[in-house]
Amino acid sequence: MSDINQKILDAMQQENESQQVSEEQANTLQLLGRSFQGTFKFTAIAVVLLQIIFAGLTIYFGYNLFQEQQIATKMHWLLGALIAFVIFAALRLWLFMELNRLSILREVKRVELQLALLSNKLTKPSSQ
């Protein structure tokens, strides 16, 4: 059993060589930077690019909505603005869910490391 604990401890220490595991939460920029690494790297890049595109479309459609005089055409611009905004909001929600996943994963790893350290302390014979 202590062999598996040692493997967990070694893996956690190798993964976190550059940064110490601490009690404080990772800030949003660290989590955002971490979302651009790993298996979802290209997905995260695509989502951010799509967010920029749909935010721009929402602004463009909104601007044209207020510049238009005819009601029928205004409704088309309004529909375009609403659809672009809903897509932007859905992409934003995905990004926040990804940040939440990374935060939870970080906490699980921190608890694993604490359990491995505690297990090592308990299995070592005391020098009394």
Phi, psi and omega in degrees: 000323181289338178295317179292324176296321179294322177297317178297314180299315179297317180296319180293321181290324177293320182291327185250033180297317185284337181224137181281143174284125183230173181283337185281152181286150173288141179281172187297322181293324176295316179294321178295318177296323179290335179289341178268016176237161175087204188288333182263020185300309183290327177295316180296320178296316179297320181294318179295318177297318177295325177298317179296317180297312183286332173294318176297318178297321179298316179295317180298311180296321179296319178298313180293331177300317182277345178272338183283146181257327183279137184294318182298317179289325176300322179295324177294316178296322178295317178298316178298318179295318180294317179295316179297321180292321179295318177295318177300316180295321178295319177294322178295319178297320177299318181296318179293324177293325177294319177296322177295319178298317180294323178294317179293319178299320177298317180293322179296318178296322179296319178293321176301316180296318178296321177295321179294318178296317179295320179296320178295322178293323182285327183277340178289137178290137180285150184268033180265000000 
